[in-house]
């Protein structure tokens, strides 16, 4: 008789070989229903695990699918760089990374889900930002017991093994603290928001954190209601505020795309309000240098590509889940004096920050549609 292998069991049970490994060894995160299905298949096929052979088979056959956007390039380029670094380190163990860019893809006729179905995948690392078929992809992974690591923005339903990315509630609190430190007493500040252009939970958590910090401080600063507009309309709005509301001493931009379009307006205005924003790119460099922008909150992006790939591989090999299901990467404060350091420092290992969730689960209609 032909010897039954772990691959035969995985194919027959419609799961990954990593799931077979966890079921047979009673380790790692796996539902009881899936475990029992695998064990029934093992019994029916007469599979006899061999520890050494199984380890070698697993070590040389892992495929990790990575689904990421590419735009804006200044942001996702660094996350992709982290993924490539992890891929290079794991290649000597026979690990294959299948990278799919779900925005600006060369073959838009095939969805991310169709690509996933055409491959034999043991684990998934994905960003739900701009992922149109994310909900179907996550369901497919759940149905086939494929572990998923989510990066940059978490899923509202938490249907993943773990999340790795920024704590946006904390980022909002940091922005508020900077605003208080830069502004004089009795100042007025406002939020310039562009809803619908990025993950709703990202912006909501930033806003909540920003307002939460002020609500718990004994301060004289007045926080105005957020001014909302599209990215395209934002320069006109900011120009009107600078001309008609000179009493506004602070502007908080909840995302980088809007600030990129408006930064030059602050360089040319008569008074110089405090300006706080998110992320760094070359377009913002001159305005940070001349003081038009007071500070930027910059994510550790390379880590968001590197760490999830290494952690999901560790889970496949050893069945060890991360200590927390939410792993938060660092958020750096970039000001004029440390810009040169932060924009050139390659932070991709040893930067793991593990904390408890800082804000409740929130789901919007846009995010539900994405997922």
C-alpha positions as a Markdown table, in Angstrom:
| # | Residue | x | y | z |
|---|---|---|---|---|
| 1 | Unk | 0.0 | 0.0 | 0.0 |
| 2 | Unk | 1.1 | 3.6 | -0.7 |
| 3 | Unk | 2.2 | 5.3 | 2.5 |
| 4 | Unk | -0.2 | 7.9 | 3.7 |
| 5 | Unk | 1.4 | 11.3 | 4.3 |
| 6 | Unk | 0.5 | 14.4 | 6.2 |
| 7 | Unk | -0.3 | 16.0 | 2.8 |
| 8 | Unk | -2.9 | 13.3 | 2.1 |
| 9 | Unk | -4.6 | 13.9 | 5.4 |
| 10 | Unk | -4.6 | 17.7 | 4.8 |
| 11 | Unk | -6.1 | 17.3 | 1.3 |
| 12 | Unk | -8.7 | 14.8 | 2.4 |
| 13 | Unk | -9.8 | 17.0 | 5.4 |
| 14 | Unk | -9.6 | 20.2 | 3.4 |
| 15 | Unk | -7.2 | 21.9 | 5.8 |
| 16 | Unk | -3.6 | 23.0 | 5.8 |
| 17 | Unk | -0.8 | 20.7 | 6.9 |
| 18 | Unk | -0.2 | 23.0 | 9.8 |
| 19 | Unk | -3.7 | 22.4 | 11.0 |
| 20 | Unk | -3.1 | 18.6 | 10.7 |
| 21 | Unk | 0.0 | 19.0 | 12.8 |
| 22 | Unk | -1.8 | 21.0 | 15.5 |
| 23 | Unk | -4.7 | 18.5 | 15.6 |
| 24 | Unk | -2.5 | 15.4 | 15.9 |
| 25 | Unk | -0.3 | 17.1 | 18.5 |
| 26 | Unk | -3.2 | 18.8 | 20.4 |
| 27 | Unk | -1.4 | 22.1 | 20.2 |
| 28 | Unk | -2.2 | 25.6 | 19.0 |
| 29 | Unk | -5.4 | 27.4 | 18.1 |
| 30 | Unk | -7.9 | 25.1 | 16.4 |
| 31 | Unk | -11.6 | 24.6 | 16.9 |
| 32 | Unk | -12.8 | 21.3 | 18.3 |
| 33 | Unk | -14.9 | 20.6 | 15.2 |
| 34 | Unk | -11.9 | 21.0 | 12.9 |
| 35 | Unk | -9.7 | 18.9 | 15.3 |
| 36 | Unk | -12.2 | 16.1 | 15.3 |
| 37 | Unk | -12.5 | 16.2 | 11.5 |
| 38 | Unk | -8.8 | 15.9 | 11.1 |
| 39 | Unk | -8.5 | 13.1 | 13.7 |
| 40 | Unk | -11.4 | 11.2 | 12.0 |
| 41 | Unk | -9.5 | 11.6 | 8.7 |
| 42 | Unk | -6.3 | 10.4 | 10.3 |
| 43 | Unk | -8.1 | 7.3 | 11.6 |
| 44 | Unk | -9.9 | 6.6 | 8.4 |
| 45 | Unk | -6.8 | 6.8 | 6.2 |
| 46 | Unk | -4.6 | 5.0 | 8.7 |
| 47 | Unk | -2.1 | 7.8 | 8.9 |
| 48 | Unk | 0.9 | 7.0 | 11.2 |
| 49 | Unk | 2.7 | 10.2 | 12.2 |
| 50 | Unk | 6.5 | 10.1 | 12.3 |
| 51 | Unk | 7.9 | 13.0 | 14.3 |
| 52 | Unk | 11.1 | 13.4 | 12.3 |
| 53 | Unk | 9.5 | 13.0 | 8.9 |
| 54 | Unk | 6.6 | 15.2 | 9.8 |
| 55 | Unk | 8.9 | 18.0 | 11.0 |
| 56 | Unk | 10.9 | 17.8 | 7.8 |
| 57 | Unk | 7.7 | 17.9 | 5.7 |
| 58 | Unk | 6.4 | 20.9 | 7.6 |
| 59 | Unk | 9.7 | 22.7 | 7.5 |
| 60 | Unk | 10.0 | 22.5 | 3.7 |
| 61 | Unk | 6.4 | 22.9 | 2.6 |
| 62 | Unk | 5.0 | 26.0 | 4.2 |
| 63 | Unk | 3.3 | 28.6 | 2.0 |
| 64 | Unk | 2.3 | 31.9 | 3.6 |
| 65 | Unk | 0.1 | 34.1 | 1.5 |
| 66 | Unk | 0.4 | 37.9 | 2.0 |
| 67 | Unk | -2.3 | 40.3 | 0.8 |
| 68 | Unk | -1.3 | 44.0 | 0.9 |
| 69 | Unk | -2.2 | 47.3 | -0.8 |
| 70 | Unk | 0.6 | 49.3 | -2.6 |
| 71 | Unk | -0.8 | 52.8 | -2.4 |
| 72 | Unk | 0.1 | 55.2 | -1.0 |
| 73 | Unk | 3.6 | 54.1 | -1.8 |
| 74 | Unk | 5.3 | 56.1 | 0.9 |
| 75 | Unk | 3.4 | 54.1 | 3.5 |
| 76 | Unk | 3.0 | 50.6 | 2.2 |
| 77 | Unk | 6.5 | 50.4 | 0.7 |
| 78 | Unk | 8.0 | 50.1 | 4.2 |
| 79 | Unk | 5.5 | 47.4 | 5.2 |
| 80 | Unk | 6.4 | 45.4 | 2.0 |
| 81 | Unk | 10.0 | 45.9 | 2.8 |
| 82 | Unk | 9.4 | 44.2 | 6.2 |
| 83 | Unk | 7.6 | 41.3 | 4.5 |
| 84 | Unk | 10.5 | 40.9 | 2.1 |
| 85 | Unk | 13.0 | 40.9 | 4.9 |
| 86 | Unk | 11.1 | 38.1 | 6.7 |
| 87 | Unk | 10.8 | 36.2 | 3.4 |
| 88 | Unk | 14.5 | 36.3 | 3.0 |
| 89 | Unk | 15.2 | 35.0 | 6.5 |
| 90 | Unk | 12.6 | 32.2 | 6.1 |
| 91 | Unk | 13.6 | 31.1 | 2.6 |
| 92 | Unk | 16.4 | 28.9 | 4.0 |
| 93 | Unk | 13.8 | 26.9 | 5.8 |
| 94 | Unk | 11.9 | 26.3 | 2.6 |
| 95 | Unk | 9.1 | 28.7 | 3.4 |
| 96 | Unk | 7.5 | 30.3 | 0.3 |
| 97 | Unk | 5.7 | 33.7 | 0.5 |
| 98 | Unk | 3.0 | 34.3 | -2.0 |
| 99 | Unk | 2.5 | 38.1 | -2.1 |
| 100 | Unk | -0.6 | 39.5 | -3.7 |
| 101 | Unk | -1.2 | 43.2 | -4.0 |
| 102 | Unk | -4.9 | 43.9 | -3.9 |
| 103 | Unk | -4.7 | 47.4 | -5.1 |
| 104 | Unk | -3.3 | 48.4 | -8.5 |
| 105 | Unk | -2.8 | 44.7 | -9.3 |
| 106 | Unk | -1.6 | 43.9 | -12.8 |
| 107 | Unk | -4.4 | 41.3 | -13.2 |
| 108 | Unk | -7.6 | 42.9 | -11.8 |
| 109 | Unk | -9.7 | 40.2 | -13.3 |
| 110 | Unk | -8.7 | 37.8 | -10.5 |
| 111 | Unk | -9.8 | 38.7 | -7.0 |
| 112 | Unk | -7.7 | 38.0 | -3.9 |
| 113 | Unk | -10.1 | 35.2 | -3.1 |
| 114 | Unk | -9.8 | 33.5 | -6.5 |
| 115 | Unk | -6.0 | 33.7 | -6.2 |
| 116 | Unk | -6.2 | 32.1 | -2.7 |
| 117 | Unk | -8.4 | 29.3 | -3.9 |
| 118 | Unk | -5.9 | 28.5 | -6.7 |
| 119 | Unk | -3.1 | 28.0 | -4.2 |
| 120 | Unk | -2.2 | 25.6 | -1.4 |
| 121 | Unk | -1.8 | 28.0 | 1.5 |
| 122 | Unk | -0.9 | 27.2 | 5.2 |
| 123 | Unk | -1.3 | 30.7 | 6.6 |
| 124 | Unk | -2.3 | 34.2 | 5.6 |
| 125 | Unk | -1.0 | 37.7 | 6.5 |
| 126 | Unk | -3.3 | 40.4 | 5.2 |
| 127 | Unk | -4.3 | 44.1 | 5.4 |
| 128 | Unk | -8.0 | 44.7 | 5.1 |
| 129 | Unk | -7.4 | 48.3 | 3.9 |
| 130 | Unk | -8.7 | 48.5 | 0.3 |
| 131 | Unk | -9.5 | 44.8 | 0.3 |
| 132 | Unk | -12.8 | 44.6 | -1.5 |
| 133 | Unk | -13.3 | 40.8 | -0.9 |
| 134 | Unk | -11.8 | 40.7 | 2.5 |
| 135 | Unk | -15.0 | 39.3 | 4.2 |
| 136 | Unk | -15.1 | 36.4 | 1.8 |
| 137 | Unk | -11.4 | 35.8 | 2.1 |
| 138 | Unk | -11.6 | 35.6 | 5.9 |
| 139 | Unk | -14.6 | 33.2 | 5.7 |
| 140 | Unk | -12.6 | 31.0 | 3.3 |
| 141 | Unk | -9.7 | 30.9 | 5.8 |
| 142 | Unk | -12.0 | 30.1 | 8.7 |
| 143 | Unk | -13.8 | 27.3 | 6.8 |
| 144 | Unk | -10.4 | 25.7 | 5.9 |
| 145 | Unk | -8.8 | 26.3 | 9.3 |
| 146 | Unk | -6.1 | 28.6 | 7.8 |
| 147 | Unk | -4.6 | 30.9 | 10.5 |
| 148 | Unk | -4.7 | 34.6 | 9.7 |
| 149 | Unk | -2.6 | 37.5 | 10.9 |
| 150 | Unk | -4.1 | 41.0 | 10.2 |
| 151 | Unk | -1.8 | 44.0 | 9.9 |
| 152 | Unk | -2.2 | 47.8 | 10.2 |
| 153 | Unk | -6.0 | 47.9 | 10.8 |
| 154 | Unk | -7.9 | 45.2 | 12.7 |
| 155 | Unk | -11.0 | 43.5 | 11.6 |
| 156 | Unk | -14.1 | 44.5 | 13.6 |
| 157 | Unk | -15.2 | 40.9 | 14.0 |
| 158 | Unk | -11.8 | 39.8 | 15.3 |
| 159 | Unk | -11.9 | 36.7 | 13.1 |
| 160 | Unk | -8.1 | 36.2 | 13.0 |
| 161 | Unk | -5.3 | 34.6 | 15.0 |
| 162 | Unk | -3.8 | 38.0 | 15.9 |
| 163 | Unk | -3.6 | 41.6 | 14.9 |
| 164 | Unk | -0.3 | 43.5 | 14.5 |
| 165 | Unk | -0.4 | 47.3 | 14.0 |
| 166 | Unk | -0.7 | 50.7 | 15.6 |
| 167 | Unk | -2.9 | 51.5 | 18.6 |
| 168 | Unk | -4.9 | 54.3 | 17.0 |
| 169 | Unk | -6.7 | 55.3 | 20.2 |
| 170 | Unk | -3.2 | 55.9 | 21.7 |
| 171 | Unk | -2.2 | 57.8 | 18.6 |
| 172 | Unk | -5.1 | 60.2 | 19.1 |
| 173 | Unk | -4.2 | 60.6 | 22.8 |
| 174 | Unk | -0.6 | 61.4 | 21.8 |
| 175 | Unk | -1.8 | 64.0 | 19.3 |
| 176 | Unk | -3.9 | 65.7 | 22.0 |
| 177 | Unk | -1.0 | 65.7 | 24.4 |
| 178 | Unk | 1.3 | 67.3 | 21.8 |
| 179 | Unk | -1.4 | 69.9 | 21.0 |
| 180 | Unk | -1.6 | 70.9 | 24.7 |
| 181 | Unk | 2.1 | 71.1 | 25.0 |
| 182 | Unk | 2.5 | 73.3 | 21.9 |
| 183 | Unk | -0.5 | 75.6 | 22.3 |
| 184 | Unk | -0.8 | 78.4 | 24.8 |
| 185 | Unk | -3.6 | 78.4 | 27.5 |
| 186 | Unk | -7.1 | 79.4 | 26.4 |
| 187 | Unk | -6.3 | 78.3 | 22.8 |
| 188 | Unk | -8.8 | 76.8 | 20.4 |
| 189 | Unk | -8.0 | 73.7 | 18.2 |
| 190 | Unk | -9.9 | 71.7 | 15.7 |
| 191 | Unk | -9.8 | 68.3 | 13.9 |
| 192 | Unk | -9.7 | 68.2 | 10.1 |
| 193 | Unk | -11.2 | 64.9 | 9.2 |
| 194 | Unk | -11.8 | 63.1 | 5.9 |
| 195 | Unk | -14.1 | 60.2 | 6.6 |
| 196 | Unk | -14.5 | 57.4 | 4.1 |
| 197 | Unk | -11.0 | 57.7 | 2.7 |
| 198 | Unk | -9.4 | 55.3 | 5.1 |
| 199 | Unk | -10.6 | 52.6 | 7.6 |
| 200 | Unk | -13.4 | 54.0 | 9.7 |
| 201 | Unk | -12.2 | 52.4 | 12.8 |
| 202 | Unk | -8.8 | 54.0 | 12.4 |
| 203 | Unk | -10.2 | 57.5 | 12.3 |
| 204 | Unk | -12.8 | 56.8 | 15.0 |
| 205 | Unk | -10.2 | 55.5 | 17.4 |
| 206 | Unk | -7.9 | 58.5 | 16.7 |
| 207 | Unk | -10.8 | 60.9 | 17.3 |
| 208 | Unk | -11.9 | 59.1 | 20.5 |
| 209 | Unk | -8.4 | 59.1 | 21.8 |
| 210 | Unk | -7.9 | 62.8 | 21.0 |
| 211 | Unk | -11.1 | 63.8 | 22.8 |
| 212 | Unk | -10.6 | 61.3 | 25.6 |
| 213 | Unk | -7.2 | 62.9 | 26.5 |
| 214 | Unk | -8.7 | 66.4 | 26.7 |
| 215 | Unk | -11.7 | 65.2 | 28.8 |
| 216 | Unk | -9.4 | 63.9 | 31.5 |
| 217 | Unk | -7.1 | 66.9 | 31.7 |
| 218 | Unk | -7.6 | 70.1 | 33.7 |
| 219 | Unk | -7.0 | 72.5 | 30.8 |
| 220 | Unk | -8.4 | 75.7 | 29.3 |
| 221 | Unk | -8.2 | 74.7 | 25.7 |
| 222 | Unk | -11.4 | 74.6 | 23.6 |
| 223 | Unk | -11.9 | 71.7 | 21.2 |
| 224 | Unk | -14.1 | 72.6 | 18.3 |
| 225 | Unk | -16.4 | 70.2 | 16.5 |
| 226 | Unk | -14.5 | 68.3 | 13.7 |
| 227 | Unk | -14.5 | 69.9 | 10.3 |
| 228 | Unk | -15.1 | 67.1 | 7.7 |
| 229 | Unk | -14.5 | 67.2 | 4.0 |
| 230 | Unk | -13.0 | 65.1 | 1.2 |
| 231 | Unk | -9.3 | 65.1 | 0.5 |
| 232 | Unk | -9.9 | 67.2 | -2.6 |
| 233 | Unk | -11.9 | 69.8 | -0.7 |
| 234 | Unk | -9.6 | 70.0 | 2.3 |
| 235 | Unk | -7.3 | 72.9 | 0.9 |
| 236 | Unk | -10.4 | 75.1 | 0.4 |
| 237 | Unk | -11.7 | 74.4 | 3.9 |
| 238 | Unk | -8.4 | 75.0 | 5.6 |
| 239 | Unk | -7.8 | 78.2 | 3.6 |
| 240 | Unk | -11.2 | 79.5 | 4.7 |
| 241 | Unk | -10.5 | 78.6 | 8.3 |
| 242 | Unk | -7.1 | 80.4 | 8.2 |
| 243 | Unk | -8.7 | 83.5 | 6.7 |
| 244 | Unk | -12.0 | 83.6 | 8.7 |
| 245 | Unk | -11.1 | 81.9 | 12.0 |
| 246 | Unk | -7.7 | 83.3 | 13.1 |
| 247 | Unk | -8.6 | 82.4 | 16.7 |
| 248 | Unk | -8.0 | 78.7 | 15.8 |
| 249 | Unk | -4.5 | 78.0 | 17.2 |
| 250 | Unk | -4.2 | 74.3 | 16.5 |
| 251 | Unk | -5.1 | 71.9 | 13.7 |
| 252 | Unk | -5.1 | 68.2 | 14.0 |
| 253 | Unk | -5.2 | 66.2 | 10.7 |
| 254 | Unk | -6.4 | 62.7 | 11.2 |
| 255 | Unk | -4.6 | 61.3 | 8.2 |
| 256 | Unk | -1.6 | 62.1 | 6.0 |
| 257 | Unk | -3.3 | 62.5 | 2.6 |
| 258 | Unk | -5.2 | 65.6 | 3.8 |
| 259 | Unk | -2.2 | 67.2 | 5.4 |
| 260 | Unk | 0.0 | 66.7 | 2.3 |
| 261 | Unk | -2.5 | 68.8 | 0.3 |
| 262 | Unk | -2.8 | 71.5 | 3.0 |
| 263 | Unk | 0.7 | 71.9 | 4.4 |
| 264 | Unk | 1.8 | 74.8 | 2.0 |
| 265 | Unk | -1.2 | 76.8 | 3.3 |
| 266 | Unk | 0.4 | 77.0 | 6.8 |
| 267 | Unk | 3.7 | 78.0 | 5.4 |
| 268 | Unk | 2.2 | 81.1 | 3.8 |
| 269 | Unk | -0.3 | 82.2 | 6.4 |
| 270 | Unk | 0.2 | 85.3 | 8.5 |
| 271 | Unk | -0.1 | 83.5 | 11.9 |
| 272 | Unk | 1.4 | 80.2 | 12.6 |
| 273 | Unk | -1.0 | 77.7 | 14.3 |
| 274 | Unk | 0.2 | 74.4 | 15.8 |
| 275 | Unk | -0.2 | 71.6 | 13.2 |
| 276 | Unk | -0.2 | 67.9 | 14.2 |
| 277 | Unk | -0.6 | 65.1 | 11.7 |
| 278 | Unk | 0.2 | 61.4 | 10.9 |
| 279 | Unk | 3.0 | 59.8 | 8.9 |
| 280 | Unk | 6.0 | 61.2 | 7.1 |
| 281 | Unk | 6.8 | 61.5 | 3.4 |
| 282 | Unk | 9.1 | 63.7 | 1.3 |
| 283 | Unk | 6.3 | 66.1 | 0.5 |
| 284 | Unk | 6.0 | 67.0 | 4.2 |
| 285 | Unk | 9.7 | 67.3 | 4.9 |
| 286 | Unk | 10.2 | 71.0 | 4.0 |
| 287 | Unk | 7.2 | 72.0 | 6.1 |
| 288 | Unk | 8.5 | 70.1 | 9.1 |
| 289 | Unk | 11.9 | 71.7 | 8.7 |
| 290 | Unk | 10.5 | 75.3 | 8.5 |
| 291 | Unk | 8.1 | 74.8 | 11.4 |
| 292 | Unk | 4.8 | 74.9 | 9.4 |
| 293 | Unk | 4.1 | 71.4 | 10.7 |
| 294 | Unk | 4.8 | 71.1 | 14.5 |
| 295 | Unk | 4.9 | 67.3 | 14.8 |
| 296 | Unk | 4.0 | 64.0 | 13.1 |
| 297 | Unk | 3.0 | 60.7 | 14.6 |
| 298 | Unk | 4.8 | 58.0 | 12.6 |
| 299 | Unk | 4.1 | 54.3 | 12.7 |
| 300 | Unk | 6.8 | 51.7 | 12.8 |
| 301 | Unk | 5.8 | 50.3 | 9.4 |
| 302 | Unk | 8.6 | 47.9 | 8.6 |
| 303 | Unk | 7.8 | 45.9 | 11.7 |
| 304 | Unk | 4.2 | 45.6 | 10.5 |
| 305 | Unk | 5.5 | 43.6 | 7.6 |
| 306 | Unk | 8.3 | 41.7 | 9.3 |
| 307 | Unk | 6.9 | 40.6 | 12.7 |
| 308 | Unk | 3.5 | 39.1 | 11.6 |
| 309 | Unk | 5.2 | 36.9 | 9.0 |
| 310 | Unk | 7.7 | 35.6 | 11.6 |
| 311 | Unk | 5.0 | 35.1 | 14.2 |
| 312 | Unk | 2.7 | 33.2 | 11.9 |
| 313 | Unk | 5.6 | 31.0 | 10.9 |
| 314 | Unk | 6.3 | 30.3 | 14.5 |
| 315 | Unk | 2.7 | 29.3 | 15.0 |
| 316 | Unk | 2.8 | 26.9 | 12.0 |
| 317 | Unk | 6.0 | 25.3 | 13.2 |
| 318 | Unk | 5.4 | 25.1 | 17.0 |
| 319 | Unk | 1.7 | 25.7 | 17.4 |
| 320 | Unk | 2.5 | 28.6 | 19.7 |
| 321 | Unk | 0.1 | 31.6 | 19.5 |
| 322 | Unk | 1.2 | 35.1 | 20.4 |
| 323 | Unk | 0.7 | 36.0 | 24.1 |
| 324 | Unk | -1.9 | 38.6 | 23.1 |
| 325 | Unk | -4.4 | 38.7 | 20.1 |
| 326 | Unk | -3.6 | 42.4 | 19.7 |
| 327 | Unk | 0.0 | 43.3 | 19.2 |
| 328 | Unk | 0.7 | 47.0 | 18.9 |
| 329 | Unk | 3.7 | 48.4 | 17.0 |
| 330 | Unk | 5.5 | 51.6 | 18.1 |
| 331 | Unk | 4.3 | 55.1 | 17.3 |
| 332 | Unk | 7.1 | 57.7 | 17.1 |
| 333 | Unk | 6.8 | 61.4 | 17.5 |
| 334 | Unk | 8.7 | 63.2 | 14.7 |
| 335 | Unk | 9.6 | 66.8 | 15.2 |
| 336 | Unk | 12.1 | 69.0 | 13.4 |
| 337 | Unk | 15.1 | 68.0 | 15.5 |
| 338 | Unk | 14.7 | 64.2 | 15.1 |
| 339 | Unk | 13.3 | 64.0 | 11.6 |
| 340 | Unk | 16.7 | 63.0 | 10.0 |
| 341 | Unk | 17.0 | 60.1 | 12.4 |
| 342 | Unk | 13.5 | 58.7 | 12.2 |
| 343 | Unk | 13.3 | 58.9 | 8.4 |
| 344 | Unk | 16.5 | 56.9 | 7.9 |
| 345 | Unk | 16.4 | 54.4 | 10.8 |
| 346 | Unk | 15.4 | 51.0 | 9.7 |
| 347 | Unk | 13.4 | 49.6 | 12.6 |
| 348 | Unk | 12.4 | 46.0 | 11.8 |
| 349 | Unk | 13.1 | 43.8 | 14.7 |
| 350 | Unk | 13.0 | 44.1 | 18.5 |
| 351 | Unk | 10.2 | 46.6 | 18.2 |
| 352 | Unk | 7.3 | 44.5 | 19.3 |
| 353 | Unk | 4.9 | 46.1 | 21.8 |
| 354 | Unk | 2.2 | 44.0 | 23.4 |
| 355 | Unk | -0.7 | 45.7 | 25.1 |
| 356 | Unk | -4.3 | 45.1 | 25.9 |
| 357 | Unk | -6.9 | 46.7 | 23.6 |
| 358 | Unk | -7.4 | 50.3 | 24.4 |
| 359 | Unk | -10.8 | 50.9 | 22.8 |
| 360 | Unk | -13.9 | 48.9 | 22.2 |
| 361 | Unk | -14.7 | 47.1 | 19.0 |
| 362 | Unk | -16.4 | 49.4 | 16.5 |
| 363 | Unk | -17.8 | 48.5 | 13.1 |
| 364 | Unk | -19.0 | 50.9 | 10.5 |
| 365 | Unk | -21.0 | 50.1 | 7.3 |
| 366 | Unk | -18.0 | 50.9 | 5.2 |
| 367 | Unk | -15.7 | 48.6 | 7.1 |
| 368 | Unk | -18.4 | 45.8 | 7.1 |
| 369 | Unk | -18.5 | 46.1 | 3.4 |
| 370 | Unk | -14.7 | 45.9 | 3.1 |
| 371 | Unk | -14.7 | 42.8 | 5.3 |
